[in-house]
Amino acid sequence: MAGGQLSREEALQVPGCRHACHILLYADTHAQLFGSTPIRHIILMQMRFDGLLGFPGGFVNPSEEGLEAGLSRELWEELGVELPVSVKDHMTSCHAPSSNSSHLITHFYAQKMGEAQIRDVERAAATTATDHGQEVMGMVRVPLYTLKGGGGLPSFLSHSFVGNSRSQLLEAVLRLGLVGPEDLSSALALSLSVHTHSLSIHTHSSEHLQSALSLPE
């Protein structure tokens, strides 16, 4: 397949590779932001221990537990709930983009839930999950709307993501029909300007910090 994409079966036949499985959990919602902006869909991601955004999941050993069983185990540790994952939830498999991870294959899944189930997952992740506060700092929702000035999805996309999770997010919302192509293209364009503005602010703050550190006691 093009762009490093593999079928699930092809991925399992590649020798000498490690495998990592992650999942996008999502639900429809009728909620509105400030009573006027439709939220439409809820997508869960997580803030990781390294400060990067990613999806729930982790490393699995398909020869010992199978991809889906391994992902379910990881979800129990990170989310504190039992979520059976099946082959029908599989979306993509590909070689990890980093040259340092040439022997890593990432498998991506998506599972639709009810809004009440999503809330149960969020609650359990913060109260009963063994990895909460250690490998996982907390769950976050992806804002799929765009606000004036680039708020919402454009700002969210300007953050730092682990591995190929940003591209996984973009491909998934298109394939699942959660965001239209034109809206996503617009959000991506706005995210570049948001990122540039953010860099300018960080540079300004850094200069102030350096000045403060150089002041005599």
SULGI-V959966 format. One record per residue. N is the residue number from 1. PSI is psi as a letter, one per 30 degrees, with the letter a starting at -180 (none if undefined). Layout:
N&PSI + N&PSI
//
This chain:
1&l + 2&l + 3&g + 4&g + 5&k + 6&l + 7&l + 8&e + 9&e + 10&e + 11&e + 12&f + 13&f + 14&k + 15&l + 16&g + 17&k + 18&l + 19&k + 20&k + 21&k + 22&l + 23&k + 24&j + 25&k + 26&l + 27&l + 28&l + 29&k + 30&g + 31&l + 32&k + 33&k + 34&g + 35&g + 36&f + 37&j + 38&k + 39&e + 40&e + 41&k + 42&k + 43&k + 44&k + 45&a + 46&k + 47&k + 48&l + 49&f + 50&g + 51&g + 52&l + 53&k + 54&a + 55&l + 56&k + 57&a + 58&a + 59&k + 60&l + 61&j + 62&f + 63&f + 64&e + 65&f + 66&l + 67&e + 68&e + 69&e + 70&e + 71&e + 72&e + 73&e + 74&e + 75&e + 76&e + 77&e + 78&f + 79&f + 80&g + 81&l + 82&j + 83&j + 84&k + 85&k + 86&l + 87&e + 88&f + 89&f + 90&k + 91&e + 92&l + 93&k + 94&l + 95&k + 96&k + 97&f + 98&k + 99&f + 100&f + 101&h + 102&f + 103&g + 104&k + 105&k + 106&k + 107&k + 108&k + 109&l + 110&k + 111&k + 112&k + 113&l + 114&l + 115&e + 116&e + 117&e + 118&e + 119&e + 120&e + 121&e + 122&e + 123&e + 124&e + 125&e + 126&f + 127&e + 128&f + 129&k + 130&f + 131&f + 132&k + 133&f + 134&d + 135&f + 136&k + 137&f + 138&l + 139&k + 140&l + 141&k + 142&j + 143&j + 144&g + 145&l + 146&k + 147&l + 148&k + 149&g + 150&g + 151&l + 152&b + 153&e + 154&e + 155&e + 156&e + 157&f + 158&f + 159&l + 160&k + 161&l + 162&k + 163&b + 164&g + 165&f + 166&e + 167&e + 168&e + 169&e + 170&e + 171&e + 172&e + 173&f + 174&e + 175&e + 176&f + 177&g + 178&f + 179&k + 180&l + 181&e + 182&e + 183&e + 184&e + 185&e + 186&e + 187&e + 188&e + 189&e + 190&e + 191&e + 192&e + 193&e + 194&e + 195&e + 196&e + 197&e + 198&e + 199&e + 200&e + 201&e + 202&e + 203&e + 204&e + 205&e + 206&e + 207&e + 208&e + 209&e + 210&e + 211&e + 212&e + 213&f + 214&f + 215&k + 216&k + 217&none
//
